[in-house]
């Protein structure tokens, strides 16, 4: 049996919507994108959403907005400056961190809890300096960071909160959706994520001024997509408003095809996540003998979290056992991955990246050395779920 890490979750409805877009002739960012943004903001419970071409672009846009000269000045927030520090967990995806560097700030890596895989709150507090301007909690693999503690820490120290929710769409913390806590939140709709727009991402905020800046930076720094376009253009009567640039910017725009997919997929999200939970519960029951003896430990939901499982991550008792289990799974056609990038401080790119490591990273090291992930996508059949469990339970005989 072949059990890939991901499988196609879109069907005829998404395909027909994409075909309709192509036939309409309006394929670049337009009405479909605006409709998806509105639906997504409503899903989060309010605020504004800005659709972009990837989750990585969502992070780039979020950090670039706060580091921009036009970022709103808030008395309860510190301003970004060259060399400002942003606290971020060592266990995350690379493009959580690269935008921090690209906007002139310094990532400060803190440890992660090997039980939950989330940022260690004590390590976060100890990382604070007079250069700290922001904290970036990352909801790793569908779990959630304890956001009440992050928000209290941020409020006490006048920090921005950029909430990376790219791996946790649909998860919640204390009955509130992940991504609804930070000053800015980011999401990814890559093929393998909770929903897909093929490629795509979203930036969400409840701050109208930040939302307007995000829209400006998303597309060249021009005025074309701004809500305040008429009044801004009236300030520059000598310049043709077709091409009026008021800021720097990128081209991070999505297409109407992406949005057409997203509108259908968003309606399916809760069902997808319910199936993910059923699969994970089945494996926790089936693998109880290995869990009880400490051979492997599935990711534990953080206190107050209702995860939207992004795969089935486990920590093995040691690296040797992890390698044995990985070889066995691969021999049986079951695809695996590490737990995202592991300890990012150990990645060779960091030899060329200004950064700071705040204290020891034993949790991140354990996750990197002993962690393993296999599929928990909603298209898995019951037979595939049983096949994976049977294979994992046979590992002792193979060691």
Secondary structure as the mmCIF struct_conf table of DSSP 4:
data_model
#
loop_
_struct_conf.conf_type_id
_struct_conf.id
_struct_conf.beg_label_comp_id
_struct_conf.beg_label_asym_id
_struct_conf.beg_label_seq_id
_struct_conf.end_label_comp_id
_struct_conf.end_label_asym_id
_struct_conf.end_label_seq_id
STRN STRN1 UNK A 3 UNK A 3
BEND BEND1 UNK A 5 UNK A 5
HELX_RH_AL_P HELX_RH_AL_P1 UNK A 12 UNK A 24
BEND BEND2 UNK A 25 UNK A 25
STRN STRN2 UNK A 28 UNK A 28
BEND BEND3 UNK A 29 UNK A 30
HELX_RH_AL_P HELX_RH_AL_P2 UNK A 31 UNK A 44
TURN_TY1_P TURN_TY1_P1 UNK A 45 UNK A 45
BEND BEND4 UNK A 46 UNK A 47
STRN STRN3 UNK A 48 UNK A 52
BEND BEND5 UNK A 53 UNK A 53
HELX_RH_AL_P HELX_RH_AL_P3 UNK A 55 UNK A 67
BEND BEND6 UNK A 68 UNK A 68
TURN_TY1_P TURN_TY1_P2 UNK A 69 UNK A 70
BEND BEND7 UNK A 71 UNK A 71
HELX_LH_PP_P HELX_LH_PP_P1 UNK A 72 UNK A 73
TURN_TY1_P TURN_TY1_P3 UNK A 75 UNK A 76
BEND BEND8 UNK A 77 UNK A 77
HELX_LH_PP_P HELX_LH_PP_P2 UNK A 78 UNK A 80
TURN_TY1_P TURN_TY1_P4 UNK A 82 UNK A 83
STRN STRN4 UNK A 85 UNK A 89
BEND BEND9 UNK A 90 UNK A 90
STRN STRN5 UNK A 91 UNK A 91
BEND BEND10 UNK A 92 UNK A 92
HELX_RH_AL_P HELX_RH_AL_P4 UNK A 94 UNK A 102
TURN_TY1_P TURN_TY1_P5 UNK A 103 UNK A 104
STRN STRN6 UNK A 106 UNK A 110
STRN STRN7 UNK A 112 UNK A 112
TURN_TY1_P TURN_TY1_P6 UNK A 114 UNK A 116
BEND BEND11 UNK A 118 UNK A 118
STRN STRN8 UNK A 119 UNK A 119
HELX_LH_PP_P HELX_LH_PP_P3 UNK A 120 UNK A 120
HELX_RH_AL_P HELX_RH_AL_P5 UNK A 121 UNK A 126
TURN_TY1_P TURN_TY1_P7 UNK A 127 UNK A 127
TURN_TY1_P TURN_TY1_P8 UNK A 130 UNK A 131
STRN STRN9 UNK A 132 UNK A 136
STRN STRN10 UNK A 138 UNK A 138
HELX_RH_3T_P HELX_RH_3T_P1 UNK A 140 UNK A 142
HELX_RH_AL_P HELX_RH_AL_P6 UNK A 147 UNK A 157
TURN_TY1_P TURN_TY1_P9 UNK A 158 UNK A 158
STRN STRN11 UNK A 160 UNK A 164
TURN_TY1_P TURN_TY1_P10 UNK A 166 UNK A 167
TURN_TY1_P TURN_TY1_P11 UNK A 169 UNK A 170
STRN STRN12 UNK A 172 UNK A 173
TURN_TY1_P TURN_TY1_P12 UNK A 174 UNK A 175
STRN STRN13 UNK A 176 UNK A 177
TURN_TY1_P TURN_TY1_P13 UNK A 178 UNK A 179
BEND BEND12 UNK A 180 UNK A 183
STRN STRN14 UNK A 184 UNK A 188
TURN_TY1_P TURN_TY1_P14 UNK A 191 UNK A 192
BEND BEND13 UNK A 193 UNK A 195
BEND BEND14 UNK A 198 UNK A 199
STRN STRN15 UNK A 201 UNK A 205
BEND BEND15 UNK A 206 UNK A 206
HELX_RH_AL_P HELX_RH_AL_P7 UNK A 208 UNK A 218
STRN STRN16 UNK A 219 UNK A 219
TURN_TY1_P TURN_TY1_P15 UNK A 220 UNK A 221
STRN STRN17 UNK A 222 UNK A 222
BEND BEND16 UNK A 223 UNK A 223
TURN_TY1_P TURN_TY1_P16 UNK A 224 UNK A 225
TURN_TY1_P TURN_TY1_P17 UNK A 227 UNK A 228
HELX_RH_AL_P HELX_RH_AL_P8 UNK A 229 UNK A 234
TURN_TY1_P TURN_TY1_P18 UNK A 235 UNK A 235
TURN_TY1_P TURN_TY1_P19 UNK A 237 UNK A 238
BEND BEND17 UNK A 239 UNK A 239
HELX_RH_3T_P HELX_RH_3T_P2 UNK A 241 UNK A 243
STRN STRN18 UNK A 245 UNK A 245
BEND BEND18 UNK A 247 UNK A 247
STRN STRN19 UNK A 251 UNK A 251
STRN STRN20 UNK A 255 UNK A 255
HELX_RH_AL_P HELX_RH_AL_P9 UNK A 256 UNK A 286
TURN_TY1_P TURN_TY1_P20 UNK A 287 UNK A 287
HELX_RH_AL_P HELX_RH_AL_P10 UNK A 288 UNK A 292
TURN_TY1_P TURN_TY1_P21 UNK A 293 UNK A 294
BEND BEND19 UNK A 295 UNK A 295
STRN STRN21 UNK A 296 UNK A 298
HELX_LH_PP_P HELX_LH_PP_P4 UNK A 299 UNK A 302
TURN_TY1_P TURN_TY1_P22 UNK A 303 UNK A 304
STRN STRN22 UNK A 305 UNK A 306
BEND BEND20 UNK A 310 UNK A 311
STRN STRN23 UNK A 312 UNK A 316
BEND BEND21 UNK A 317 UNK A 318
HELX_RH_AL_P HELX_RH_AL_P11 UNK A 319 UNK A 331
TURN_TY1_P TURN_TY1_P23 UNK A 332 UNK A 333
STRN STRN24 UNK A 334 UNK A 334
STRN STRN25 UNK A 336 UNK A 337
BEND BEND22 UNK A 339 UNK A 339
TURN_TY1_P TURN_TY1_P24 UNK A 340 UNK A 341
BEND BEND23 UNK A 342 UNK A 342
STRN STRN26 UNK A 343 UNK A 343
HELX_RH_3T_P HELX_RH_3T_P3 UNK A 344 UNK A 346
BEND BEND24 UNK A 347 UNK A 347
HELX_RH_3T_P HELX_RH_3T_P4 UNK A 348 UNK A 352
BEND BEND25 UNK A 353 UNK A 353
STRN STRN27 UNK A 355 UNK A 357
BEND BEND26 UNK A 359 UNK A 359
HELX_RH_AL_P HELX_RH_AL_P12 UNK A 362 UNK A 370
STRN STRN28 UNK A 371 UNK A 374
TURN_TY1_P TURN_TY1_P25 UNK A 378 UNK A 379
HELX_RH_AL_P HELX_RH_AL_P13 UNK A 382 UNK A 393
TURN_TY1_P TURN_TY1_P26 UNK A 394 UNK A 394
HELX_RH_AL_P HELX_RH_AL_P14 UNK A 395 UNK A 398
#
